[in-house]
């Protein structure tokens, strides 16, 4: 389950540096999360760091990208392998 940032985002800039996968980026109006990079911090932390730090609670599960914990871990493994290869 990749996460998403809703339009309630206040652009406070606290979530982006907390993402271990660099999945959070500044979109046209608010921060956004790249589903292809979001593992909900599986492989890094017990809970999504962006959700923990968000002062307005605007980061729910993206209903268009529902994934199991196993799938998220597989994505984490792929992302780490790519990072190790410098991709």
C-alpha positions as CSV (number, residue, x, y, z in Angstrom):
1,X,0.0,0.0,0.0
2,X,1.7,3.1,-1.1
3,X,0.8,6.2,0.7
4,X,-0.5,9.5,-0.7
5,X,-0.6,13.1,0.4
6,X,-4.0,14.8,0.4
7,X,-4.8,18.4,-0.5
8,X,-4.9,19.1,3.2
9,X,-1.1,19.3,3.0
10,X,0.3,22.6,4.3
11,X,3.7,22.2,2.6
12,X,5.5,22.3,6.0
13,X,8.5,20.5,4.5
14,X,8.9,18.0,7.3
15,X,7.9,14.8,5.5
16,X,10.3,14.9,2.5
17,X,13.6,14.5,4.4
18,X,12.1,11.7,6.5
19,X,11.5,9.4,3.6
20,X,14.2,6.8,3.3
21,X,13.3,5.9,-0.3
22,X,13.2,9.5,-1.6
23,X,9.5,8.9,-2.6
24,X,8.3,12.3,-1.5
25,X,8.7,15.3,-3.8
26,X,7.3,18.7,-4.3
27,X,4.4,18.5,-6.8
28,X,2.8,21.4,-8.6
29,X,0.9,22.6,-5.5
30,X,1.7,20.2,-2.6
31,X,4.0,17.4,-1.8
32,X,3.4,14.1,-3.5
33,X,4.5,10.5,-3.1
34,X,5.8,8.3,-5.9
35,X,4.0,5.0,-5.5
36,X,6.8,3.2,-7.3
37,X,9.2,4.2,-4.5
38,X,6.9,4.2,-1.4
39,X,7.3,1.1,0.8
40,X,5.5,2.6,3.8
41,X,9.0,2.4,5.3
42,X,8.9,-1.4,5.3
43,X,12.5,-2.6,5.4
44,X,13.6,0.6,7.2
45,X,11.2,1.3,10.1
46,X,8.2,-0.2,11.8
47,X,5.9,2.6,10.8
48,X,5.8,5.1,8.0
49,X,8.0,8.1,9.0
50,X,6.1,10.6,7.0
51,X,2.8,9.7,8.8
52,X,4.5,9.9,12.2
53,X,5.9,13.4,11.6
54,X,3.0,15.0,9.6
55,X,1.4,17.7,11.7
56,X,-1.9,17.7,9.9
57,X,-2.4,13.9,9.4
58,X,-2.8,14.2,5.6
59,X,-1.0,11.0,4.5
60,X,-3.4,8.1,4.2
61,X,-3.0,4.8,2.2
62,X,-3.5,5.4,-1.5
63,X,-6.5,3.3,-2.5
64,X,-5.2,3.0,-6.1
65,X,-1.9,1.3,-4.9
66,X,-2.9,-1.3,-2.3
67,X,0.0,-3.7,-1.6
68,X,0.7,-6.4,0.9
69,X,3.5,-6.1,3.4
70,X,5.3,-8.8,1.4
71,X,5.0,-6.8,-1.8
72,X,6.2,-3.7,0.0
73,X,9.3,-5.7,1.2
74,X,10.0,-6.9,-2.3
75,X,9.8,-3.3,-3.6
76,X,12.2,-2.3,-0.8
77,X,14.6,-5.0,-1.9
78,X,14.5,-3.9,-5.5
79,X,15.0,-0.2,-4.5
80,X,18.0,-1.1,-2.3
81,X,19.5,-3.2,-5.1
82,X,19.1,-0.4,-7.6
83,X,20.6,2.1,-5.0
84,X,23.6,-0.3,-4.5
85,X,24.2,-0.4,-8.3
86,X,24.0,3.4,-8.5
87,X,20.8,3.5,-10.5
